[in-house]
Amino acid sequence: MMPMFARIQTASLVRRRVVRFAVTALSIAMASATSAAAQNDKMTQIPIPAQPDAIVLGTGELPGATAPEAWHRQYGSAFARNVTVATLTPFLPDPAKATGTAVVVAPGGGFRTLSMENEGFDVARALAERGVAAFVLKYRLSQTPRDMAAFEQSMAAMFSSAARPRGPMKVAEVIPTLAPQLADSRAAFALIRKRASEWHVNPQRVGMVGFSAGAMLTMATALGAHDAKPAFIGDIYGPLDPVTVPPDAPPLFVALAADDPLFGGRGMGLIDSWMAAKRPVEFHLYEQGGHGFGMYRKETTSTGWFDAFVRWLGMHGMLKPSEDALRASAGDRP
């Protein structure tokens, strides 16, 4: 058994590496967004938007939080930070095109912010258009300064010292550092299945897709939250380090740009792990796209990840209407 002091040192090291990942991911995503949309990179604080459909998940307030939730715009997109109470926002498809499949959407932002539009609402709306019920998970975040100017200064200071993560980020070691976020993810799955009949969702067809930090949370949910049991998972520009794959691991979809300065060129251990376990996996490596491309329209083939993801869902039978969806469609007919 590892001595207590050694375990504390290991946990501290993992937390520092997660922080380093968070800072680097944020800076890289910002640079990618700039090239993608050529938008003003100045952070502008905005009122917290009305979220009438957001459902509080009941996982409690972030322990020790003192700064309240705040939102800002940057690169033409909305970001949330200092999220202390987790919510889930449903985007339900037209009953006439509903498939009965559902996806939990986990935006990224280095566990310091959440890219609520580019990696959240925009993804959810696009999925709903394809007949998939989507649920944007606004999970709790690490605290940042409440004042916008102080927040910008703190991020600039961290960016100046941010370094590409060294060595593999082992999911098994990261999971304990994501306790609040993992609790939020598990609660999202529980709520969707509890209200599956109301939302015309097949409880056996609830999956998850995450971006960057959200991809880390997606992997942690699949490998560390044994009650969530996602039917499928999507890892969009997340770490590709090797993992221990359980025999019942869900089908995995992965998209990454070769020029991603955070995870590109670091090997494909995650893909190899899934293949070695003889579990279904599809991997799209795009020549260009950087990090954080999400739903931004770019002149790179990485923009095609969403259509590829939807086709992959169809290949796995997730776009064929289930009985739940057919009943919903029949109920809406005159």
Secondary structure, 3 states (H helix, E strand, C coil): CCCHHHHHHHHHHHHHHHHHHHHHHHHHHHHHHHHHHCCCCCCEEECCCCCCCCEEEEEEECCCCCCCCEEEEECCEEEEECCCEEEEEEECCCCCCCCCCEEEEECCCCCCEEECHHHHHHHHHHHHHCCCEEEEEECCCCCCCCCHHHHHHHHHHHHHHCCCCCCCCCHHHHHHHHHHHHHHHHHHHHHHHHCHHHHCCCHHHEEEEEECHHHHHHHHHHHHCCCCCCCCEEEECCCCCCCCCCCCCCCEEEEEECCCCCCCCCCCHHHHHHHHCCCCEEEEEECCCCCCCCCCCCCCHHHHHHHHHHHHHHHCCCCCCCHHHHHHHHHCCC
